[in-house]
Amino acid sequence: MFVDAPCGGVGKCGKCTVIADGKAVLACRTAARAGMRVELPDASADSLIAKSSSAQHGKCHTAVIDLGTTTITAALIDESGAILARTTEMNAQRVFGADVLSRLQAAVSGELAALRDSVRAQIGRMCREILGEQRVKKSVVVGNTAMLHLLFGADCSGLGRYPYQPAFLEAREERGSFFGWDWTKMVNTPPCLHAFCGADITAGLLTLADAPRPYLLADLGTNAELALCTDAGLFVTSAAAGPVFEGAGISCGMPALPGAVCGFSILGARTKIVAIAGSKPCGICAGGLVDVLAELRRTYQLRADGSLAQAYQVAAGITITQADVRAFQLAKAAVAAGVELLCAHADIDPRELKMTALSGSLGSALSLANTMRLGIFGRAIPQIALGNSALAGGILYALLPKAVQNADKIAQAGEYIDLSLVTNFQDSLLKNMTFSS
């Protein structure tokens, strides 16, 4: 059982509240003592696990792991790429903070070994769960640059400060024993593009090899990664969206766990609320927040400038405040500005994009109509939800030599655009703070 600490234990988010001796306290600011009685949140809200037990043990298979900042997915695949078994859990590193920057700060403050050992142990246990006593010859781990650094126990100090120099970007191969894993002989990771555009983006681009150009790949998170593929080249950037897209940084926010409001609509005088796993609503995740704000905008309760007449109650104990709206505006403006300036650098009009592909679990959960209503992406740009493109690309990387070659080409071809150095970034950011009409 974990206690969430989205702010990394600095006492700001209030999400680690527990009941100690009958009193609500912040776990990160309360010293444990002998005899203290502590009541933790409902354990059923801590897991997000889905498994298939159709694995054919005894055959030679491959394990593919999507090492995400929020969740980790481990899958067992056969020679055709079919998933025989899979399991998904919340990343145990979240006790060091919900976002990448919090974990990097923890790593350089002496917690690198703890972060490394935590994720290695979790992946090992998850893979043993789907493999049983079986061993595989090869495994592939896909993740962003920071998550891969933490997995390898690499020096993270260069990732947290300008000019953001990672210890490595290239594809890597190590024996399973390097990680303390006896269930796999070799472990491979695809190449990263930049300190803020990792192997998860490389893998996502592998799944779009036949997509019509120009197209945009967007992975929305605390660090929103954007990749623009045109006939002239590949241009990538990252936008500091903040923790909103991870379900943090808002008053009633939470990750996409059972009980999180993930869908919302206003039907005249009534509202329709959808919560994950059909549980009683106990918070709101990013997908639900997008729906609520889009509906408030549609019903004129939210103005174009982001002003709320009053705080809006979604459900009992779940309220959207003016501060929540402002936090979302900053996140969506960062993404919209990133898209705008990336297209400008590539000398194309955003309306020329053949599609915007949204990757990750959030991309699959978002209402595409509502992302357009709020102006996250242009109204004229067709949008598709890729689902877990990091895992799908990891499967291609594990099975196809051509995909390995293409991944290297992607990493070499990608031109990173540092938005902080673009002269009109602030102007674009301010312009995109407003909501579409």
Helices and strands as residue ranges (DSSP letters): E 17-20, E 23-26, G 27-29, E 38-39, G 43-46, E 62-67, E 71-77, E 83-90, G 92-96, H 100-106, I 107-111, H 112-131, E 136-143, H 145-152, G 157-159, E 172-175, G 176-179, E 184-189, H 199-206, E 215-219, E 223-230, E 233-240, G 243-246, E 260-267, E 270-275, G 276-278, E 283-284, H 286-298, E 312-315, E 318-320, H 322-345, G 350-352, E 355-359, H 360-365, H 368-373, E 383-387, H 389-399, H 401-413, E 414-416, G 419-421, H 425-431
